[in-house]
Amino acid sequence: MFKVNKEEIDFGGKKIILETGKIARQADGAIIATMGETVVIATVVGAKKANPETDYFPLSVNYQEKYYAAGKIPGGYFKREARPTESETLISRLIDRPIRPLFPESFRNEVQLLPTVLSYDNENEADILSIIASSAALSISGLPFKGPVGASRVGFIDGKCVLNPTKKELENSKLDLVVAGTKDAVLMVESEASGLTEKEMLDAVKFGHEGFVSVIKGIEKLSKNYGNNLLGANINSDLSSRYAFRNIPFSEIFELTEKHIVSSDNVQIDLPSFLNYLKERKDEHFIIEGQYRDAHQARIIIQELEKEYYRGLHNKSSSKTTSISTSGYLKKYNSKKN
């Protein structure tokens, strides 16, 4: 009755099963991911149109784990499960961080991603499985997601890196590191370590990245029959309008701001004056007619140009960083790969 697609992936000696097509069929993308007896369902729904007043990407990630997943019933004074726990909030952020940068800069459609733990075996943690399930759901959803991404947990036990250690193994580990990224680069690292050297940390990041490449290949194989970009045409036209001001020197944009053609404080733009200014430039890169429908869109573009300009000044003037940081590990690792 249902067309069910299933993919089995070898993940560091453990088996992950990704399944779609049977449950939550009205969602844009839905994946049931299983590792051991831990089961997570991730669903994603994206709005077909963007709110013209929205100047950011409204992605919502709401990770949920209920007592029933571990076979328990809430007791005591509170009999119901209300707001998200601290753990759920942190894992939601863990899922969000590697996913958000892989959407186009111009994408403003609302997207809701809901990973929910259906079963927990007290051995295989659900956070890594939720990142993988969310990535797979986005990959088959038709949204402009430049993934997939993979994730893994790395422990350091008896002087060796261990991929996806169990909860019990982590008790004897000097490292609890979560790494996520694409096939080509690491996007996110979160870790807790005790007395490890910089080289050992960098090796652990590399070890974790190499470990989840098989997961990414499995998601790509599963998504071959899906993932048509339903919103591609809208995104391309949006990109052309957002970057039409790219060749205007920022000094001229700043002069316009001083003349109150553009006012960041009052969010007011004299759009006809601004368009006349562009026409007077007679620049072949500008296509004016029908491109800017309201002042709000022009304001967003100018604010982004201003942000990029000041970022460029900061990068030129900033001194070389000597402190050891997570971003330093990522830069070293990604530069070695390239």
Secondary structure, 3 states (H helix, E strand, C coil): CCCCEEEEEEECCEEEEEEECCCCCCCCEEEEEEECCEEEEEEEEECCCCCCCCCCCCEEECCEECHHHHCCCCCCCCCCCCCCCHHHHHHHHHHHHHHHHHCCCCCCCCEEEEEEEEECCCCCCHHHHHHHHHHHHHHCCCCCCCCCCEEEEEEEECCEEEECCCHHHHCCCCEEEEEEECCCCEEEEEEEECCCCHHHHHHHHHHHHHHHHHHHHHHHHHHHHCCCCCCHHHHHHHHHHHCCCCCCCHHHHHHHHHCCCEECCCCEECHHHHHHHHHHHCCCCCCCCCCCCCHHHHHHHHHHHHHHHHHHHHHHHCCCCCCCCHHHHHHHHHHHHC
